[in-house]
Amino acid sequence: MKRYLHAILLFDVAVPAVFLGLPCLALLWAVLGFQSLVMVKTEERTVYETESLQVKTLSAQLQPMLAKVSLLKALLSNNDIEAKLGSGIATGLQKLSSDEIEQTLHDFQYGPSTIGPNFGEGRRLSLKLSSRWETLNSATADWESRFPNLVLESLSIDPEAGTAVSAPYLQVALSYFVVTEN
């Protein structure tokens, strides 16, 4: 009986368990792998839809700015930028009387800048003025609004020597980094 029991257990239980169990385990492994793949792809789809919605929102917000792209390219172009800035600054200074503000230096400099690597390529513009504080503020605000590619690099303000207390003029040294398209 023991012999028969051993043969029955081997051929009726063990061999079918191996032949049926291995494919079932492979099928179970494939189903679990497919489920994890479905979860990953679902998450990727959610991220894609979120990013797609963000891109559409940004595109809608930036649509009005597309009309100004050509103006910004012209401002940032390297073509005669010194003349553009020079004429813009001169125009701003002509609006004010020479008693209010006087330009003593206007110089473009080439070479490394302390903030240049953060903004890209460009030049440095050095200006020296003699003016009152209020006049200086209005003139620089006018220049910086007309030329968005001007980045203030340094500012030095000293009282002008020999001025009366009632008429305080300031010696101002401005250094701008001029961002160019390149």
FIFIBA-312815 format. One line per 10 residues: their letters; for each residue x, y, z of N, C-alpha, C, O, CB. Coordinates in steps of 0.2 Angstrom, whole numbers, plus 5000, padded with zeros to 4 digits. Glycine has a CB too. Example, Ala and Ser with C-alpha at 12.3 -4.5 7.8 and 13.67 -1.06 7.14 Angstrom:
BEGIN
AS> 5066/4972/5039/5062/4978/5039/5066/4984/5039/5071/4983/5042/5057/4978/5045 | 5064/4989/5035/5068/4995/5036/5064/5000/5039/5067/5006/5040/5070/4997/5029 .
END
This chain:
BEGIN
MKRYLHAILL> 5004/4994/5000/5000/5000/5000/5004/5006/5000/5003/5011/4997/4995/5000/5006 | 5010/5006/5003/5014/5011/5004/5017/5013/4997/5018/5019/4995/5020/5010/5008 | 5018/5008/4993/5021/5009/4986/5015/5013/4982/5017/5017/4978/5023/5003/4983 | 5009/5011/4983/5004/5014/4979/5003/5021/4981/5002/5025/4977/4998/5010/4979 | 5003/5022/4987/5002/5029/4990/5008/5033/4987/5006/5039/4986/5002/5029/4998 | 5014/5031/4987/5019/5035/4985/5018/5037/4978/5019/5042/4976/5026/5031/4986 | 5016/5032/4973/5015/5033/4966/5009/5038/4965/5009/5042/4961/5014/5026/4963 | 5004/5037/4969/4998/5041/4969/5000/5048/4970/4998/5053/4967/4992/5039/4973 | 5004/5049/4976/5006/5056/4978/5010/5059/4973/5010/5065/4971/5009/5056/4985 | 5015/5055/4970/5019/5058/4965/5016/5060/4958/5016/5065/4956/5025/5053/4963 .
FDVAVPAVFL> 5012/5055/4955/5009/5056/4949/5002/5060/4949/5000/5063/4944/5008/5050/4945 | 4999/5060/4955/4992/5063/4955/4993/5070/4958/4988/5074/4957/4987/5058/4959 | 4998/5071/4962/4998/5077/4966/5004/5081/4964/5003/5087/4962/4998/5076/4974 | 5010/5079/4965/5016/5082/4964/5017/5085/4956/5019/5090/4955/5022/5078/4966 | 5017/5080/4952/5018/5081/4945/5013/5086/4942/5015/5091/4939/5018/5075/4940 | 5006/5085/4943/5001/5091/4941/5002/5097/4944/5001/5103/4941/4994/5088/4942 | 5004/5097/4951/5006/5103/4954/5011/5107/4951/5011/5113/4950/5007/5102/4962 | 5016/5104/4949/5022/5107/4946/5020/5110/4939/5021/5115/4937/5028/5102/4945 | 5017/5105/4935/5015/5107/4928/5009/5112/4928/5009/5117/4923/5013/5101/4924 | 5005/5112/4933/5000/5118/4933/5002/5124/4937/5000/5129/4936/4993/5114/4936 .
GLPCLALLWA> 5006/5122/4942/5008/5128/4947/5012/5133/4944/5012/5139/4945/5011/5125/4953 | 5017/5130/4940/5022/5135/4937/5019/5140/4932/5020/5146/4932/5027/5131/4933 | 5014/5138/4927/5011/5142/4923/5006/5147/4927/5006/5153/4926/5006/5139/4918 | 5003/5144/4933/4999/5149/4937/5003/5154/4940/5001/5160/4941/4995/5145/4942 | 5009/5152/4943/5013/5157/4946/5016/5162/4941/5016/5168/4942/5019/5154/4949 | 5017/5160/4935/5019/5165/4929/5014/5169/4928/5015/5175/4926/5022/5161/4923 | 5008/5167/4927/5002/5171/4926/5001/5176/4931/4999/5182/4930/4996/5167/4925 | 5001/5174/4938/5001/5178/4943/5006/5184/4943/5004/5190/4944/5001/5174/4950 | 5012/5182/4942/5018/5187/4941/5016/5192/4936/5017/5198/4937/5024/5183/4940 | 5014/5189/4930/5012/5194/4924/5007/5199/4926/5007/5205/4924/5011/5190/4918 .
VLGFQSLVMV> 5001/5196/4929/4996/5201/4931/4998/5206/4936/4996/5212/4935/4990/5196/4934 | 5002/5204/4941/5005/5209/4946/5009/5214/4942/5009/5220/4944/5008/5206/4952 | 5013/5212/4938/5017/5216/4934/5013/5221/4930/5015/5227/4929/5022/5213/4930 | 5008/5218/4927/5004/5223/4923/5000/5228/4927/4999/5234/4925/4999/5218/4919 | 4998/5226/4933/4995/5231/4937/4999/5236/4939/4997/5242/4940/4992/5227/4943 | 5006/5235/4941/5010/5240/4943/5012/5244/4937/5013/5250/4938/5017/5237/4945 | 5012/5241/4931/5013/5245/4925/5007/5250/4924/5008/5256/4922/5014/5241/4919 | 5001/5248/4925/4995/5252/4924/4995/5258/4929/4994/5263/4927/4989/5248/4925 | 4997/5256/4935/4998/5262/4940/5003/5267/4938/5002/5273/4939/4999/5259/4947 | 5009/5265/4936/5014/5269/4934/5012/5274/4928/5012/5280/4928/5020/5266/4932 .
KTEERTVYET> 5008/5270/4923/5006/5274/4917/5000/5279/4919/5000/5284/4916/5004/5269/4912 | 4996/5277/4924/4991/5281/4926/4994/5288/4929/4991/5293/4928/4986/5278/4931 | 4999/5287/4933/5002/5292/4937/5006/5297/4931/5005/5303/4932/5007/5290/4942 | 5009/5294/4926/5012/5298/4921/5007/5302/4917/5008/5307/4915/5016/5293/4916 | 5001/5299/4916/4996/5302/4912/4993/5308/4916/4992/5313/4914/4990/5297/4911 | 4992/5307/4923/4990/5313/4927/4995/5318/4927/4993/5324/4927/4989/5310/4934 | 5002/5317/4928/5007/5322/4927/5007/5325/4921/5007/5331/4920/5014/5319/4929 | 5006/5322/4915/5005/5325/4908/4999/5329/4908/5000/5335/4905/5005/5319/4903 | 4994/5327/4910/4988/5331/4910/4989/5338/4914/4986/5343/4912/4982/5328/4912 | 4992/5337/4920/4993/5343/4924/4998/5348/4920/4996/5354/4920/4996/5341/4931 .
ESLQVKTLSA> 5003/5345/4918/5008/5350/4914/5005/5352/4908/5006/5358/4906/5014/5346/4913 | 5001/5349/4905/4998/5351/4899/4993/5357/4900/4992/5362/4897/4994/5346/4895 | 4989/5356/4906/4985/5362/4908/4989/5368/4910/4987/5374/4908/4980/5359/4914 | 4995/5367/4913/4999/5373/4915/5002/5376/4909/5002/5382/4909/5005/5370/4919 | 5003/5372/4904/5006/5375/4898/5001/5379/4894/5002/5385/4892/5009/5370/4893 | 4995/5377/4894/4989/5380/4891/4988/5387/4895/4986/5392/4892/4983/5376/4891 | 4988/5386/4901/4987/5392/4905/4992/5398/4904/4991/5404/4903/4986/5391/4913 | 4998/5395/4904/5004/5400/4903/5004/5403/4896/5005/5409/4895/5011/5397/4904 | 5002/5399/4891/5001/5401/4884/4996/5407/4884/4997/5412/4880/5000/5396/4879 | 4990/5406/4887/4985/5411/4887/4987/5417/4890/4985/5422/4888/4979/5408/4890 .
QLQPMLAKVS> 4991/5416/4896/4993/5422/4899/4999/5426/4895/4999/5432/4895/4996/5421/4906 | 5003/5422/4891/5008/5426/4887/5006/5428/4881/5010/5431/4877/5014/5421/4887 | 5000/5426/4878/4997/5428/4872/4998/5436/4871/5000/5438/4865/4990/5426/4871 | 4996/5440/4875/4996/5447/4874/5003/5450/4873/5005/5455/4870/4993/5451/4880 | 5008/5446/4876/5015/5448/4876/5018/5446/4869/5024/5449/4867/5019/5445/4881 | 5015/5442/4865/5018/5440/4859/5019/5446/4854/5023/5447/4850/5014/5435/4855 | 5014/5451/4855/5015/5457/4851/5021/5461/4852/5023/5465/4848/5008/5461/4851 | 5023/5461/4858/5029/5465/4860/5036/5461/4859/5041/5464/4861/5028/5466/4868 | 5036/5455/4857/5042/5451/4855/5046/5455/4851/5052/5455/4852/5040/5444/4853 | 5044/5458/4845/5048/5461/4840/5051/5467/4844/5057/5469/4842/5044/5463/4834 .
LLKALLSNND> 5047/5471/4848/5050/5477/4851/5056/5475/4856/5061/5478/4856/5045/5480/4855 | 5055/5469/4860/5060/5467/4864/5066/5465/4861/5071/5466/4863/5057/5462/4869 | 5065/5461/4855/5071/5459/4851/5075/5465/4849/5081/5465/4848/5068/5454/4845 | 5071/5470/4846/5074/5476/4844/5078/5480/4850/5084/5482/4849/5069/5481/4841 | 5075/5480/4856/5079/5483/4861/5085/5479/4864/5090/5482/4865/5074/5484/4867 | 5084/5472/4863/5090/5468/4866/5095/5466/4860/5100/5463/4862/5087/5462/4868 | 5093/5469/4854/5098/5467/4849/5105/5471/4850/5105/5476/4853/5095/5468/4842 | 5110/5468/4847/5116/5471/4848/5118/5476/4843/5123/5479/4843/5122/5465/4847 | 5113/5477/4838/5114/5482/4833/5113/5489/4836/5108/5491/4837/5108/5481/4827 | 5119/5492/4836/5119/5499/4838/5116/5501/4845/5112/5506/4845/5116/5504/4833 .
IEAKLGSGIA> 5117/5496/4849/5114/5497/4856/5116/5503/4860/5113/5507/4863/5115/5491/4860 | 5123/5505/4858/5125/5511/4861/5122/5517/4859/5120/5522/4863/5133/5512/4860 | 5120/5518/4853/5117/5524/4850/5110/5524/4853/5107/5529/4854/5117/5524/4842 | 5106/5518/4853/5100/5518/4856/5099/5521/4863/5095/5525/4865/5097/5511/4855 | 5104/5518/4867/5104/5520/4874/5106/5527/4875/5103/5531/4879/5109/5515/4878 | 5111/5529/4871/5114/5536/4871/5108/5541/4870/5107/5546/4873/5120/5537/4867 | 5104/5540/4864/5099/5544/4862/5093/5544/4867/5090/5549/4869/5097/5543/4855 | 5092/5538/4870/5087/5538/4875/5088/5542/4881/5084/5545/4884/5085/5531/4877 | 5094/5541/4884/5096/5545/4890/5097/5552/4888/5095/5556/4893/5103/5542/4892 | 5099/5554/4883/5100/5561/4881/5092/5564/4880/5091/5570/4883/5103/5562/4874 .
TGLQKLSSDE> 5088/5560/4878/5081/5563/4877/5078/5564/4884/5074/5568/4885/5077/5558/4873 | 5079/5559/4889/5077/5560/4895/5080/5566/4899/5077/5569/4903/5079/5553/4899 | 5086/5567/4898/5090/5573/4901/5087/5579/4898/5087/5584/4901/5097/5572/4900 | 5085/5579/4892/5083/5586/4888/5076/5588/4891/5075/5594/4891/5082/5585/4881 | 5073/5583/4894/5066/5585/4897/5067/5589/4903/5063/5593/4906/5062/5579/4899 | 5073/5588/4906/5075/5592/4913/5079/5598/4911/5083/5597/4907/5078/5587/4918 | 5079/5603/4915/5083/5608/4914/5090/5607/4917/5091/5602/4921/5081/5615/4918 | 5095/5610/4914/5102/5609/4916/5104/5611/4924/5109/5609/4927/5107/5613/4912 | 5099/5615/4927/5100/5617/4934/5098/5611/4938/5100/5610/4944/5095/5623/4936 | 5093/5606/4935/5091/5601/4939/5096/5595/4939/5097/5591/4944/5084/5599/4937 .
IEQTLHDFQY> 5098/5593/4933/5103/5588/4932/5108/5589/4927/5106/5592/4922/5098/5581/4930 | 5114/5587/4928/5119/5588/4923/5123/5581/4922/5125/5578/4927/5123/5594/4924 | 5124/5579/4916/5128/5573/4915/5135/5575/4914/5137/5579/4910/5125/5569/4908 | 5139/5571/4918/5146/5573/4917/5150/5567/4914/5156/5568/4911/5149/5574/4924 | 5147/5561/4913/5151/5556/4910/5146/5551/4907/5141/5549/4911/5156/5552/4915 | 5147/5548/4901/5143/5543/4898/5148/5539/4895/5151/5541/4889/5137/5546/4893 | 5149/5532/4897/5154/5528/4894/5152/5521/4894/5149/5518/4899/5161/5529/4898 | 5153/5518/4888/5152/5511/4888/5158/5507/4889/5164/5509/4887/5149/5509/4881 | 5158/5502/4893/5164/5498/4895/5163/5491/4893/5157/5488/4893/5166/5498/4902 | 5168/5487/4891/5168/5480/4889/5172/5477/4894/5176/5479/4897/5170/5479/4882 .
GPSTIGPNFG> 5170/5470/4895/5174/5466/4899/5170/5463/4904/5164/5463/4904/5179/5470/4903 | 5173/5459/4909/5169/5456/4914/5165/5460/4918/5167/5466/4920/5173/5451/4918 | 5159/5458/4921/5155/5461/4925/5153/5457/4931/5153/5450/4930/5148/5464/4922 | 5152/5460/4937/5150/5455/4943/5143/5452/4942/5143/5446/4944/5150/5460/4949 | 5139/5455/4939/5132/5452/4938/5131/5449/4931/5126/5446/4930/5127/5457/4940 | 5135/5450/4926/5134/5448/4919/5133/5441/4919/5129/5439/4915/5141/5450/4916 | 5137/5436/4922/5135/5429/4921/5128/5427/4923/5126/5422/4920/5140/5425/4925 | 5125/5431/4927/5118/5429/4929/5113/5431/4924/5108/5428/4923/5116/5433/4936 | 5115/5436/4919/5110/5438/4914/5112/5437/4907/5108/5437/4903/5109/5446/4915 | 5118/5434/4906/5120/5433/4899/5125/5438/4897/5129/5441/4901/5114/5433/4894 .
EGRRLSLKLS> 5126/5439/4890/5131/5443/4888/5128/5450/4888/5122/5452/4888/5132/5441/4880 | 5133/5455/4888/5131/5462/4888/5137/5466/4889/5143/5464/4889/5126/5463/4894 | 5135/5473/4890/5140/5478/4891/5139/5482/4897/5133/5481/4900/5141/5483/4885 | 5143/5486/4899/5142/5490/4905/5142/5497/4903/5146/5499/4899/5148/5489/4911 | 5137/5501/4906/5136/5508/4905/5138/5512/4911/5134/5510/4916/5129/5509/4902 | 5142/5516/4911/5144/5520/4917/5141/5528/4915/5143/5531/4910/5151/5520/4918 | 5138/5530/4920/5135/5537/4920/5137/5541/4926/5137/5538/4932/5127/5537/4919 | 5139/5547/4925/5140/5551/4931/5136/5557/4930/5136/5560/4925/5148/5553/4932 | 5132/5559/4936/5127/5564/4935/5128/5569/4941/5131/5567/4947/5120/5562/4935 | 5126/5575/4941/5126/5580/4946/5119/5582/4946/5116/5585/4942/5131/5586/4945 .
SRWETLNSAT> 5115/5580/4952/5108/5582/4952/5105/5582/4959/5109/5580/4964/5104/5577/4948 | 5099/5584/4960/5095/5583/4966/5092/5576/4966/5092/5572/4961/5090/5588/4967 | 5091/5574/4972/5088/5567/4973/5082/5565/4969/5081/5560/4966/5087/5566/4980 | 5077/5570/4970/5071/5569/4966/5071/5569/4959/5068/5564/4955/5066/5575/4968 | 5076/5573/4956/5077/5573/4949/5080/5567/4947/5079/5564/4941/5081/5579/4947 | 5085/5564/4951/5088/5558/4949/5084/5552/4949/5084/5548/4944/5094/5557/4954 | 5079/5552/4954/5074/5546/4954/5070/5547/4948/5069/5541/4945/5070/5547/4960 | 5067/5552/4946/5063/5553/4940/5067/5551/4934/5064/5548/4929/5059/5560/4939 | 5073/5553/4933/5077/5552/4927/5078/5544/4926/5078/5541/4921/5083/5556/4927 | 5081/5541/4932/5082/5534/4931/5076/5530/4930/5076/5525/4927/5086/5532/4938 .
ADWESRFPNL> 5071/5532/4933/5064/5528/4932/5062/5528/4925/5060/5523/4922/5059/5531/4937 | 5063/5534/4922/5062/5535/4915/5066/5530/4910/5064/5527/4906/5062/5542/4913 | 5073/5530/4912/5077/5526/4908/5076/5519/4909/5075/5515/4904/5084/5528/4910 | 5075/5517/4915/5074/5510/4916/5067/5507/4914/5066/5501/4912/5074/5508/4924 | 5062/5512/4913/5056/5509/4910/5056/5509/4903/5053/5505/4899/5050/5514/4912 | 5060/5514/4900/5061/5513/4892/5065/5508/4890/5064/5505/4884/5063/5520/4890 | 5070/5506/4894/5075/5501/4892/5075/5496/4897/5079/5496/4902/5082/5504/4891 | 5071/5490/4896/5071/5485/4901/5077/5481/4902/5078/5476/4906/5065/5481/4900 | 5082/5482/4897/5088/5478/4897/5093/5481/4901/5099/5479/4901/5090/5477/4890 | 5092/5487/4905/5096/5490/4909/5095/5487/4916/5090/5486/4919/5095/5497/4910 .
VLESLSIDPE> 5101/5484/4919/5101/5481/4926/5106/5485/4930/5112/5485/4928/5103/5474/4926 | 5104/5488/4935/5108/5492/4939/5113/5488/4943/5111/5483/4946/5104/5496/4945 | 5119/5489/4941/5125/5485/4944/5128/5489/4950/5129/5485/4955/5130/5485/4939 | 5129/5495/4950/5131/5499/4956/5129/5506/4956/5127/5509/4951/5139/5498/4957 | 5129/5509/4962/5126/5516/4963/5130/5519/4968/5131/5516/4974/5119/5516/4965 | 5133/5524/4967/5137/5528/4972/5134/5535/4972/5134/5539/4967/5145/5528/4970 | 5133/5538/4978/5130/5544/4979/5134/5548/4984/5135/5545/4990/5122/5544/4981 | 5137/5554/4982/5141/5558/4987/5138/5565/4986/5136/5567/4981/5148/5557/4985 | 5138/5569/4992/5137/5576/4992/5142/5580/4987/5148/5578/4988/5136/5579/4999 | 5139/5584/4983/5144/5588/4979/5148/5593/4984/5145/5596/4988/5140/5592/4974 .
AGTAVSAPYL> 5154/5593/4983/5158/5598/4987/5157/5605/4985/5156/5607/4979/5166/5596/4985 | 5156/5609/4990/5155/5616/4990/5148/5618/4988/5147/5624/4986/5160/5619/4984 | 5143/5614/4990/5136/5616/4989/5134/5619/4995/5136/5617/5001/5132/5611/4986 | 5129/5623/4995/5126/5626/5001/5121/5621/5003/5119/5616/5000/5122/5633/4999 | 5119/5622/5010/5114/5617/5013/5107/5618/5010/5104/5613/5010/5114/5618/5021 | 5106/5624/5008/5099/5624/5005/5098/5621/4998/5092/5620/4996/5097/5632/5005 | 5103/5620/4994/5103/5617/4988/5107/5611/4987/5113/5612/4984/5105/5623/4982 | 5105/5606/4990/5110/5600/4990/5110/5596/4984/5105/5593/4982/5108/5595/4996 | 5116/5597/4980/5117/5593/4974/5121/5587/4976/5125/5587/4981/5120/5597/4969 | 5120/5582/4972/5123/5575/4973/5127/5573/4967/5125/5574/4962/5118/5570/4975 .
QVALSYFVVT> 5133/5571/4969/5137/5567/4963/5135/5560/4963/5136/5556/4968/5145/5568/4965 | 5132/5558/4958/5130/5551/4957/5134/5547/4952/5135/5550/4946/5122/5551/4956 | 5136/5541/4953/5139/5537/4949/5135/5531/4948/5134/5527/4953/5147/5535/4951 | 5132/5530/4942/5128/5524/4941/5132/5519/4936/5135/5521/4931/5121/5526/4938 | 5131/5513/4937/5134/5508/4933/5129/5503/4931/5126/5499/4936/5140/5504/4936 | 5127/5502/4925/5122/5498/4923/5125/5492/4919/5130/5493/4915/5116/5502/4918 | 5122/5486/4919/5124/5481/4915/5118/5481/4909/5112/5481/4911/5124/5474/4919 | 5120/5481/4903/5116/5481/4897/5115/5474/4894/5120/5472/4891/5118/5487/4892 | 5110/5471/4895/5109/5464/4893/5107/5465/4885/5103/5469/4883/5103/5461/4897 | 5111/5460/4882/5110/5460/4874/5107/5453/4873/5107/5449/4877/5117/5461/4871 .
EN> 5105/5453/4867/5101/5447/4864/5106/5440/4865/5103/5435/4866/5099/5447/4857 | 5112/5441/4863/5116/5435/4863/5117/5432/4870/5120/5428/4871/5123/5437/4860 .
END
